[in-house]
Amino acid sequence: MWYKMQQSAYIFISTMSAKIENIRLCPHF
Protein backbone atom coordinates (compact mmCIF):
# COMPACT_ATOMS: atom_id res chain seq x y z
CA MET A 1 0.00 0.00 0.00
CA TRP A 2 2.85 2.42 0.82
CA TYR A 3 4.45 1.72 -2.55
CA LYS A 4 1.15 2.46 -4.30
CA MET A 5 0.81 5.80 -2.51
CA GLN A 6 4.41 6.68 -3.34
CA GLN A 7 3.89 5.75 -7.01
CA SER A 8 0.71 7.81 -7.35
CA ALA A 9 2.37 10.78 -5.65
CA TYR A 10 5.33 10.50 -8.04
CA ILE A 11 2.99 10.39 -11.07
CA PHE A 12 1.05 13.38 -9.69
CA ILE A 13 4.25 15.44 -9.24
CA SER A 14 5.42 14.43 -12.73
CA THR A 15 2.16 15.56 -14.35
CA MET A 16 2.15 18.80 -12.38
CA SER A 17 5.73 19.61 -13.41
CA ALA A 18 4.85 18.77 -17.03
CA LYS A 19 1.85 21.13 -16.89
CA ILE A 20 4.04 23.88 -15.43
CA GLU A 21 6.57 23.32 -18.23
CA ASN A 22 3.79 23.53 -20.82
CA ILE A 23 2.56 26.79 -19.30
CA ARG A 24 6.12 28.11 -19.34
CA LEU A 25 6.55 27.10 -22.98
CA CYS A 26 3.18 28.63 -23.94
CA PRO A 27 2.91 32.05 -22.24
CA HIS A 28 -0.43 32.76 -23.92
CA PHE A 29 -2.05 30.05 -21.77
VOBA-1610 file (N, C-alpha, C; in pm, whole numbers, padded with zeros to 5 digits, always signed):
BEGIN
Met+00085-00119+00000Met+00000+00000+00000Met+00089+00125+00000Trp+00196+00125+00078Trp+00285+00242+00082Trp+00346+00265-00055Tyr+00386+00157-00122Tyr+00445+00172-00255Tyr+00344+00234-00351Lys+00219+00192-00340Lys+00115+00246-00430Lys+00099+00396-00406Met+00096+00437-00281Met+00081+00580-00251Met+00201+00656-00306Gln+00321+00601-00286Gln+00441+00668-00334Gln+00437+00680-00487Gln+00393+00575-00555Gln+00389+00575-00701Gln+00290+00680-00750Ser+00171+00684-00691Ser+00071+00781-00735Ser+00119+00923-00708Ala+00185+00945-00596Ala+00237+01078-00565Ala+00344+01116-00667Tyr+00429+01022-00705Tyr+00533+01050-00804Tyr+00470+01086-00939Ile+00367+01011-00979Ile+00299+01039-01107Ile+00233+01177-01099Phe+00171+01209-00984Phe+00105+01338-00969Phe+00206+01452-00983Ile+00321+01439-00916Ile+00425+01544-00924Ile+00476+01554-01067Ser+00492+01440-01135Ser+00542+01443-01273Ser+00444+01516-01363Thr+00314+01488-01349Thr+00216+01556-01435Thr+00211+01705-01402Met+00219+01738-01275Met+00215+01880-01238Met+00335+01954-01296Ser+00454+01895-01286Ser+00573+01961-01341Ser+00560+01973-01493Ala+00503+01871-01557Ala+00485+01877-01703Ala+00388+01989-01739Lys+00281+02005-01662Lys+00185+02113-01689Lys+00253+02248-01671Ile+00334+02262-01566Ile+00404+02388-01543Ile+00498+02416-01659Glu+00566+02314-01709Glu+00657+02332-01823Glu+00578+02376-01945Asn+00461+02315-01967Asn+00379+02353-02082Asn+00336+02499-02070Ile+00298+02541-01950Ile+00256+02679-01930Ile+00376+02772-01956Arg+00493+02729-01914Arg+00612+02811-01934Arg+00645+02822-02083Leu+00624+02710-02155Leu+00655+02710-02298Leu+00549+02789-02375Cys+00426+02791-02325Cys+00318+02863-02394Cys+00270+02976-02303Pro+00329+03094-02314Pro+00291+03205-02224Pro+00149+03255-02248His+00091+03227-02366His-00043+03276-02392His-00148+03196-02318Phe-00108+03085-02252Phe-00205+03005-02177Phe-00230+03067-02040
//
